Amino acid sequence: VFFVGDRLAPTLIERKSVEDVAHSLSDGRWKRQQHSMRKAQFVLGGGSSRKCQLCYLIEGDASKATVHGGFIGRRAWGQSLEDVNKAIEELPLLGFSVMTTRTKLGSLHKIAQIARDILWKARNGSIECNYTYDEFIAAVNQLDDQKGDPPTDEQHQNPAPPIPENVAQLVHTSATSRQVTDDNSDDAFVESNAVDDDERREKEIELKKLPVAKLKEMCRDRDEKASGSKTDLIARLLERRKPEILITRARQKQYVPKLPSCNAAILIAILLHDEEGTKMMKKETIMNLAEETGISRDPMFGNGKSWYDGWSGIKDLTGGDPPLISVVKKKYALTRRPAGSAGLDVARALHIMAHRQNLCRCGRFIPT
């Protein structure tokens, strides 16, 4: 909802990630929320004229949010890519416009643009803001439930979005450009990339001068494979060096989860929801969160064909000295001591590597 002073504006936006859509379809909230929003529209939009915009802001790409089995978000929700796309495609006939973004940042830009547009309309008198929040709730509670039914009148179907998609994209592109370069110049960004490419070419030329034995030694020093052709070795050495904690653990023969793997997904899932002082998590919670990361090679809850599931390697994480995960009364958390080599540090390093390999779907900006 949007406020103009203490009054509600006649615009309602429901922001959902594609995973949220799948979850809402699974537990029935999808239809219940739409019913409630149409009732709210009746109140804020002046009755049957419904001069209140309803919009879904869908965030993310459903095709990139699939987990094992082809489901979106979590296997337990049972929603396929087709199910999610169909639900979104049906929204206009149900009275909702649809706007899309790729990221949370993109969603924030669109919401900010909509807020500015609402304020402008309120100031020039093109929209009416009549209800305080308490008055609005009281009015909605007095409505007949039928006011929330899908529209049958064509004038209330296929509505236009609050702002044109190209306007929102222009705002997003402009803001993103300002973040990428200090001088707000596209030329500076192109020049920066050119410098990186030049450095890479110079490094490649120098590496080609070295014998294979030296290249293998350099690969082993970085905990990279030392097998393959000279071209393979050089390609590995041109990649960014792994975080030092992963290299050090490998040298000391300490356990390091591979990527992708269920154990890496477990560590990163706990990391993404970890703050010092928060409660430890139960196995089922961690399993669900790990499935959502996209980092596990196999289904976290198994494929139903064997006893194996994503928790089968947990002893590798809870053993060792120091262990990466601590366990207290069947609840789990990342270890924090000793600083620099604890589970928290390993999880952070794996998270960086997961982003480098385009595995993690957390949506956060991680300097890699």
Secondary structure, DSSP 8 states (H G I E B T S, - for coil): --EETTEE-SEEEEEEEHHHHHHHHHHTHHHHHHHHHHHHHHHHTTGGG--SEEEEEEES-GGGSB-TTSBBS-GGG--BHHHHHHHHHTGGGGT-EEEEESSHHHHHHHHHHHHHHHHHHHHHTSS-----HHHHHHHHHTS-GGGGS---SGGGSS---SS-HHHHHHHHHHHHHHHH-TT--HHHHHHHHHHHHHHHHHHHHHHHTS-HHHHHHHHHHTT----S-HHHHHHHHHS----HHHHHHHHTT-----SS-HHHHHHHHHHHT--TT---EEHHHHHHHHHHHT--SS-TT--SSSS--TTTTHHHHHSSSS-SEEEETTEEEE---STTSSHHHHHHHHHHHHHHTT---S------
